[in-house]
Amino acid sequence: MEEWKTLLRNDPTGWLLEQSNPAVRYFTLSILHDRADDDPEVIATREAINQSEPVSRLLDAQRPAGHWDRDKRPYQGASKHLITLEYLGYSGDDARVQKAIEYLFANAQMDDGAFTAGELEQGRRWVVPCFTANAVHFLHWFGYGEDERTHRALNYLLQSQRDDGGWLCSERVKKTHACFWATAKALRALEALPADQQVREVQVSCDMAVNLFLDNSLYRHHSEFGKVSPSWFQLARPLFASTDVLEVLDLVAPFVSPDDERIQEGLQLVLGKQDSDGRWPAERQIPVKRSFPIPFEEAGQPSKWVTLSALGMLKRLYL
């Protein structure tokens, strides 16, 4: 038995492979079972994702201009929906996805490559690195990795990293220290870059961000806003611009030993949340709006998404 499986109170992978949730099934096959993209079962599962009700509902709710509902703000009106489509494993060649991406490029990307969460034409510009980092991540997923505009966004992330290894939240918030949420999103985007883009500059940037987390026991850092947010310890998926201790553990996992004392508090906290069946609950409810018609799992109930994230983290940690 693989060592990471010995930390489970039971094996939930059969539950994760149920046909009723093809997105979780796909990522279970690829992440936990190491199935290749050309595996017939993987191909069939990805096709099931593309035809699934959550994907259809989300795509059908898009407005002709490329955003969703009446909300024209780039992040609320388009980016969150693209994050969700990626999260669901959608890989279809749909003109609506391309329209949403072009909407973002036209209405949110600034000259330095960063994406603003305001509206360019109305002058309300403010930059949150997590918005740009999430965009870099889903742009690669949807086939825009070689686009010059994606390269500019990536260069912005690399150039805006602070000497301590983190990223400032935004000019609007006026923070004087790294935002750990923004740092997690940036690290996630950098780690997911394809092999040919994992150049020395990217590797150094990842090392700096990882060391910032490790030197602060994953989530302990000074903040002018007081205590660490409780949401660090309330697991739920998808995370969008926020993060939690489970995601940070997953991000640092390739860089540390499972015995590293700097991760033990967070690791034991996550392990302690599993139930007797080896499943993890959703501890926060993802709100559902008319413009965002994707119901994720109910808070307080066992979550396939959180369980998949926990198992994926443990596997990466014990590789």
ABEGO torsion letter per residue (X at the ends): XBAAAAABABBAAAAAABAABAAAAAAAAAAAAGBBAABAAAAAAAAAAAABAAAAAAAAABBAAGBBEABABAAAAAAAAAAAAAAAGBABBBAAAAAAAAAAAAAABBAAGBBBABBAAAGBBBBBAAAAAAAAAAAAAAGAAABAAAAAAAAAAAAABBAAGBBBABAAAGBABBBAAAAAAAAAAAAABBAAABBAAAAAAAAAAAAAAAAAGGABBBBAAEBBBAAAABBBOBAEABBBAAAAAAAAAAABBAABAAAAAAAAAAAAABBAAGBBBBABBBBBBAABBBBBBBBGBBBAAAAAAAAAAAAAAAX
